[in-house]
């Protein structure tokens, strides 16, 4: 590996007893200190404003928790796709609805686990700060029973890992993280950095922590996904966002090569400021998109509430009840609707048919029995992919 001469600002490469070089990150914050002025100061202000608008847009939604789960699902899909999974938002929703078929990607369980890990972490934040302990719990949830699950979920690695193209070795890897015996101390230093009081703006601190975690690479698998989950947890823990509605992996996936190049440039040349500029541009861009999604959710909800009120007559109350549930769980069966409304199966079947007539629901299986209905207009707000007519 032709290793660039590092500036030492982010750490240094150290030759190991067997001949390869591993990178030992320096503690945060960087030294010399960050130059947070000029363009960076402007980008930071823009990102803060964009997040403020997003937070306000989501909090004005009635019962915002109903809508948050779709933002979480989108982040789960995109973050997993960065690591090579093929599953889409449609596959995730179908798996949650237990609508399995031979065409569904086998890696959908990894995305399901990501959603579970996100929800677990957000719940645990009420009683546990972002810490090594929380990170290990999240990793265990993320990797349980999936590809890489045999690689000690929740346990810090006890061997050397490396990053590079398939088939590469320690000697030819693109990057070699610190030796495993160094990991507990370095990870502890990262936790200390997160806990200490300083004058760094929250977004800057979060951006630094993400790179540091990816550089430590403390697990044998799943480091990229855990590192991106860390961003979400820190945004909510620090009160930058009240709800986890920033799918930043959309930006990282769109600029995947630049994302990896910036991470490596920090290690090789200490280019923290360039990484920060890239990160802050991403926050502004994705926050704007997510804010627009919130606006469209509001319009869609108002449109369908009006249609249900105007056209369903005595069934309008149950129609509204079903509509609200669809924002959290956008694929349902007639039996689900029956349970939700407390009516007979026949009445639930009629209500589903009437909601389909209003364009709220669309049958998605093509089956005569065991049918599933999707809230298509809502799902479309979160996906760039065409919705298949009959995915099974």
C-alpha positions as CSV (number, residue, x, y, z in Angstrom):
1,X,0.0,0.0,0.0
2,X,1.4,3.3,-1.1
3,X,0.6,5.3,2.1
4,X,0.6,9.1,1.8
5,X,2.7,11.0,4.4
6,X,0.1,12.1,6.9
7,X,0.0,15.5,8.4
8,X,-0.5,14.0,11.9
9,X,-3.5,16.2,12.5
10,X,-5.9,13.3,12.3
11,X,-3.5,10.6,13.4
12,X,-0.6,8.6,12.1
13,X,0.2,5.4,10.3
14,X,2.2,2.9,12.4
15,X,4.0,-0.1,11.1
16,X,2.9,-3.3,12.9
17,X,5.1,-6.3,13.8
18,X,4.0,-8.2,10.7
19,X,4.9,-5.4,8.4
20,X,1.6,-3.7,7.5
21,X,0.8,-0.1,8.5
22,X,-2.3,0.6,10.6
23,X,-3.7,4.1,11.3
24,X,-3.9,5.3,14.9
25,X,-6.3,8.3,15.1
26,X,-5.4,11.3,17.2
27,X,-7.9,12.3,19.9
28,X,-10.6,14.9,19.0
29,X,-10.9,17.8,18.6
30,X,-8.3,18.3,15.8
31,X,-5.0,20.0,16.5
32,X,-4.3,22.6,15.0
33,X,-7.9,23.7,15.8
34,X,-10.6,23.8,13.1
35,X,-10.7,27.0,11.0
36,X,-14.4,27.7,11.4
37,X,-14.7,30.9,9.4
38,X,-15.4,32.1,5.9
39,X,-17.2,29.5,3.8
40,X,-17.4,27.0,6.6
41,X,-19.2,29.5,8.9
42,X,-21.6,30.3,6.1
43,X,-22.3,26.6,5.4
44,X,-22.8,26.0,9.1
45,X,-25.4,28.8,9.3
46,X,-27.2,27.4,6.3
47,X,-27.3,23.9,7.7
48,X,-28.6,25.2,11.1
49,X,-31.4,27.1,9.3
50,X,-32.3,24.2,7.1
51,X,-32.5,21.9,10.2
52,X,-34.6,24.5,12.0
53,X,-37.1,24.6,9.1
54,X,-37.2,20.8,9.0
55,X,-37.8,20.5,12.7
56,X,-40.6,23.1,12.5
57,X,-42.2,21.5,9.5
58,X,-42.4,18.1,11.1
59,X,-43.5,19.4,14.5
60,X,-46.5,21.2,12.9
61,X,-47.8,17.9,11.5
62,X,-50.6,16.5,13.6
63,X,-49.2,13.6,15.7
64,X,-45.7,13.8,14.1
65,X,-44.7,10.4,15.5
66,X,-47.0,8.8,12.9
67,X,-44.9,10.2,10.1
68,X,-41.4,9.8,11.6
69,X,-41.3,6.0,11.0
70,X,-41.3,6.5,7.2
71,X,-38.3,8.9,7.4
72,X,-36.6,6.2,9.5
73,X,-37.4,3.6,6.9
74,X,-35.9,5.7,4.1
75,X,-32.7,6.3,6.1
76,X,-32.5,2.5,6.8
77,X,-32.8,1.6,3.1
78,X,-30.3,4.2,1.9
79,X,-27.7,3.6,4.5
80,X,-27.9,-0.2,3.8
81,X,-27.7,0.4,0.1
82,X,-24.4,2.2,0.6
83,X,-23.1,-1.1,2.0
84,X,-24.3,-3.0,-1.1
85,X,-27.8,-4.2,-0.2
86,X,-30.3,-4.4,-3.0
87,X,-33.5,-4.0,-1.0
88,X,-35.7,-1.0,-1.7
89,X,-38.3,0.8,0.4
90,X,-40.9,-1.3,-1.3
91,X,-39.1,-4.5,-0.2
92,X,-38.9,-3.2,3.4
93,X,-42.5,-2.4,3.5
94,X,-43.5,-5.7,2.0
95,X,-41.3,-7.6,4.5
96,X,-42.9,-5.7,7.4
97,X,-46.3,-6.7,6.0
98,X,-45.0,-10.3,5.8
99,X,-45.5,-10.3,2.0
100,X,-42.6,-12.5,1.0
101,X,-41.9,-13.9,-2.5
102,X,-39.1,-15.4,-4.5
103,X,-38.2,-12.1,-6.1
104,X,-37.5,-10.2,-2.8
105,X,-33.8,-9.6,-2.2
106,X,-32.3,-11.8,0.4
107,X,-30.7,-8.9,2.2
108,X,-34.1,-7.3,3.2
109,X,-33.5,-8.6,6.7
110,X,-30.5,-6.3,7.0
111,X,-32.7,-3.3,6.4
112,X,-35.4,-4.6,8.8
113,X,-32.6,-4.9,11.4
114,X,-31.5,-1.3,10.7
115,X,-35.0,0.0,11.4
116,X,-35.1,-2.0,14.6
117,X,-31.6,-0.8,15.6
118,X,-32.7,2.8,15.0
119,X,-35.8,2.4,17.1
120,X,-34.0,0.7,19.9
121,X,-31.3,3.4,20.0
122,X,-33.9,6.2,20.0
123,X,-35.7,4.5,22.9
124,X,-32.5,3.9,24.8
125,X,-31.5,7.6,24.5
126,X,-34.1,8.4,27.1
127,X,-32.0,6.6,29.7
128,X,-28.5,6.2,28.2
129,X,-26.3,8.8,26.5
130,X,-24.6,8.1,23.2
131,X,-21.7,5.9,24.5
132,X,-19.7,2.8,23.8
133,X,-22.3,0.8,25.6
134,X,-25.1,2.2,23.5
135,X,-23.1,1.7,20.3
136,X,-22.5,-2.0,21.2
137,X,-26.2,-2.5,21.9
138,X,-27.1,-1.0,18.6
139,X,-24.6,-3.1,16.7
140,X,-25.9,-6.3,18.3
141,X,-29.4,-5.4,17.1
142,X,-28.2,-4.5,13.6
143,X,-26.3,-7.7,13.0
144,X,-28.5,-10.2,14.7
145,X,-29.2,-13.1,12.4
146,X,-28.1,-11.5,9.2
147,X,-25.0,-11.5,6.9
148,X,-22.1,-10.8,9.2
149,X,-24.2,-11.9,12.2
150,X,-21.7,-14.6,13.0
151,X,-19.0,-11.9,13.5
152,X,-19.7,-11.3,17.2
153,X,-22.6,-8.9,17.2
154,X,-22.2,-6.2,19.9
155,X,-18.6,-7.2,20.6
156,X,-15.6,-5.0,19.8
157,X,-13.3,-6.8,17.3
158,X,-10.5,-9.0,18.5
159,X,-8.6,-9.1,15.2
160,X,-7.3,-6.7,12.6
161,X,-9.8,-5.6,9.9
162,X,-9.2,-3.6,6.7
163,X,-11.0,-1.7,4.0
164,X,-10.5,-2.2,0.3
165,X,-11.7,-3.9,-2.9
166,X,-12.7,-7.6,-2.8
167,X,-9.7,-9.9,-2.6
168,X,-7.3,-7.3,-1.1
169,X,-5.0,-8.1,1.8
170,X,-3.6,-6.2,4.7
171,X,-0.7,-5.2,2.4
172,X,-2.9,-4.0,-0.4
173,X,-5.9,-2.5,1.5
174,X,-7.0,1.0,0.9
175,X,-7.1,1.6,4.6
176,X,-6.2,-0.3,7.7
177,X,-7.9,0.8,11.0
178,X,-6.1,0.7,14.4
179,X,-5.1,-2.7,15.8
180,X,-7.8,-4.4,17.9
181,X,-5.9,-4.0,21.1
182,X,-6.0,-0.2,20.6
183,X,-9.8,0.0,20.0
184,X,-11.2,0.1,23.5
185,X,-9.0,3.1,24.5
186,X,-9.6,5.0,21.3
187,X,-13.3,4.4,21.4
188,X,-13.3,5.5,25.0
189,X,-11.5,8.8,23.9
190,X,-14.3,9.3,21.4
191,X,-16.9,8.9,24.1
192,X,-15.1,11.4,26.3
193,X,-15.0,13.9,23.4
194,X,-18.8,13.5,23.0
195,X,-19.4,14.0,26.7
196,X,-17.0,17.0,27.3
197,X,-18.3,20.6,27.3
198,X,-16.7,22.7,24.6
199,X,-17.5,25.5,22.2
200,X,-17.8,23.4,19.1
201,X,-21.2,23.7,17.3
202,X,-23.2,20.5,17.6
203,X,-23.2,19.9,13.9
204,X,-19.4,20.2,13.8
205,X,-19.0,17.8,16.7
206,X,-21.3,15.3,15.1
207,X,-19.4,15.5,11.8
208,X,-16.1,14.9,13.6
209,X,-17.5,12.0,15.6
210,X,-18.7,10.2,12.5
211,X,-15.3,10.3,10.8
212,X,-13.6,9.2,14.0
213,X,-15.9,6.2,14.4
214,X,-15.5,5.1,10.8
215,X,-11.7,5.4,11.2
216,X,-11.7,3.3,14.4
217,X,-13.9,0.7,12.6
218,X,-14.4,-1.1,16.0
219,X,-16.5,-4.0,14.7
220,X,-15.8,-6.8,12.2
221,X,-18.8,-5.8,10.2
222,X,-21.6,-3.1,10.2
223,X,-19.3,-0.2,10.9
224,X,-20.6,2.1,8.2
225,X,-24.2,1.6,9.2
226,X,-23.5,2.1,12.9
227,X,-21.5,5.2,12.1
228,X,-24.5,6.7,10.2
229,X,-26.9,5.7,12.9
230,X,-24.6,7.6,15.3
231,X,-25.3,10.8,13.3
232,X,-29.1,10.3,13.9
233,X,-28.7,9.6,17.6
234,X,-26.4,12.6,18.2
235,X,-28.8,14.9,16.2
236,X,-31.7,13.9,18.5
237,X,-29.7,13.6,21.7
238,X,-28.3,17.2,21.2
239,X,-31.7,18.6,20.4
240,X,-30.6,19.6,16.9
241,X,-33.7,17.7,15.7
242,X,-36.6,16.7,17.9
243,X,-37.5,13.8,15.6
244,X,-35.2,11.6,13.5
245,X,-36.3,12.9,10.1
246,X,-33.0,13.6,8.4
247,X,-32.2,10.8,5.9
248,X,-28.6,12.0,5.4
249,X,-27.6,8.7,3.8
250,X,-29.5,10.0,0.7
251,X,-26.6,12.5,0.2
252,X,-23.9,10.0,1.1
253,X,-25.3,7.5,-1.4
254,X,-25.7,10.1,-4.1
255,X,-22.1,11.2,-3.6
256,X,-20.7,7.8,-2.4
257,X,-17.2,8.1,-4.0
258,X,-16.8,11.7,-2.6
259,X,-18.0,10.5,0.8
260,X,-15.3,7.8,1.0
261,X,-12.6,10.1,-0.5
262,X,-13.3,12.8,2.2
263,X,-13.1,10.2,5.0
264,X,-9.7,9.1,3.6
265,X,-8.4,12.6,3.0
266,X,-9.0,13.4,6.7
267,X,-6.8,10.4,7.7
268,X,-4.1,11.0,5.1
269,X,-3.9,14.8,5.1
270,X,-5.9,16.0,8.0
271,X,-8.5,17.7,5.7
272,X,-11.1,18.1,8.4
273,X,-12.4,21.4,7.0
274,X,-13.1,19.9,3.6
275,X,-15.0,17.0,5.2
276,X,-17.0,19.5,7.2
277,X,-17.9,21.5,4.1
278,X,-19.1,18.3,2.4
279,X,-21.1,17.2,5.5
280,X,-22.7,20.6,6.0
281,X,-23.8,20.9,2.4
282,X,-25.3,17.4,2.7
283,X,-27.3,18.4,5.8
284,X,-28.7,21.5,4.1
285,X,-29.6,19.6,0.9
286,X,-31.3,16.7,2.6
287,X,-33.0,18.8,5.2
288,X,-34.5,20.9,2.4
289,X,-35.8,17.7,0.7
290,X,-37.1,16.3,4.0
291,X,-38.9,19.6,4.7
292,X,-40.6,19.5,1.3
293,X,-41.7,15.9,2.1
294,X,-43.3,17.1,5.3
295,X,-45.2,19.8,3.3
296,X,-46.4,17.2,0.9
297,X,-47.5,14.9,3.7
298,X,-49.6,17.7,5.1
299,X,-51.2,18.4,1.8
300,X,-51.9,14.7,1.1
301,X,-53.4,14.2,4.5
302,X,-55.7,17.2,4.1
303,X,-56.7,16.1,0.6
304,X,-57.6,12.6,1.7
305,X,-59.4,13.7,4.9
306,X,-61.6,16.0,2.9
307,X,-62.4,13.3,0.4
308,X,-63.3,10.8,3.1
309,X,-65.5,13.4,4.9
310,X,-67.2,14.4,1.7
311,X,-67.8,10.9,0.2
312,X,-67.9,8.2,2.8
313,X,-70.9,9.4,4.7
314,X,-71.5,7.4,7.9
315,X,-68.3,5.4,7.3
316,X,-66.2,8.6,7.4
317,X,-65.2,8.1,11.1
318,X,-63.7,4.7,10.3
319,X,-62.2,6.0,7.1
320,X,-60.3,8.6,9.1
321,X,-59.2,6.0,11.6
322,X,-57.8,3.9,8.8
323,X,-56.2,6.9,7.1
324,X,-54.3,7.9,10.2
325,X,-53.0,4.4,10.7
326,X,-51.6,4.3,7.2
327,X,-49.1,7.0,7.8
328,X,-47.3,4.6,10.2
329,X,-48.1,1.3,8.5
330,X,-48.8,1.9,4.8
331,X,-49.6,-1.7,3.9
332,X,-52.7,-3.3,5.3
333,X,-55.1,-6.2,4.9
334,X,-58.9,-6.2,5.2
335,X,-58.4,-8.1,8.5
336,X,-56.2,-5.3,9.7
337,X,-58.9,-2.8,8.9
338,X,-61.5,-5.0,10.6
339,X,-59.4,-5.0,13.8
340,X,-58.8,-1.3,13.6
341,X,-62.4,-0.3,13.1
342,X,-64.1,-3.1,15.2
343,X,-66.5,-3.8,12.4
344,X,-67.4,-7.0,10.6
345,X,-65.2,-8.4,7.9
346,X,-67.7,-7.5,5.2
347,X,-67.9,-3.9,6.4
348,X,-64.1,-3.7,6.5
349,X,-63.9,-5.1,3.0
350,X,-66.4,-2.5,1.8
351,X,-64.5,0.3,3.5
352,X,-61.3,-0.8,1.9
353,X,-63.0,-0.9,-1.5
354,X,-64.3,2.7,-1.0
355,X,-60.9,3.9,0.1
356,X,-59.4,2.4,-3.1
357,X,-62.1,4.2,-5.0
358,X,-60.8,7.5,-3.5
359,X,-57.3,6.7,-4.5
360,X,-56.1,6.2,-0.9
361,X,-55.5,2.5,-1.2
362,X,-54.3,0.3,-4.1
363,X,-54.3,-3.5,-4.1
364,X,-50.7,-4.6,-4.6
365,X,-50.6,-8.4,-4.9
366,X,-53.0,-9.4,-7.7
367,X,-54.3,-12.2,-5.5
368,X,-58.0,-13.1,-5.0
369,X,-57.2,-14.0,-1.4
370,X,-54.6,-12.7,1.1
371,X,-54.7,-9.4,-0.6
372,X,-52.5,-6.4,0.6
373,X,-53.4,-2.8,0.1
374,X,-50.8,0.0,0.0
375,X,-51.2,3.7,0.6
376,X,-49.5,4.5,-2.7
377,X,-49.6,8.3,-2.7
378,X,-47.9,8.4,0.7
379,X,-45.2,5.8,-0.2
380,X,-44.4,7.7,-3.4
381,X,-43.4,10.7,-1.3
382,X,-40.5,8.7,0.0
383,X,-39.2,6.8,-3.0
384,X,-37.6,7.6,-6.3
385,X,-38.5,4.1,-7.6
386,X,-41.6,3.3,-9.6
387,X,-44.1,1.3,-7.5
388,X,-44.6,-2.2,-9.0
389,X,-48.2,-3.1,-9.7
390,X,-47.9,-6.6,-8.3
391,X,-44.4,-7.2,-6.7
392,X,-45.2,-10.8,-6.0
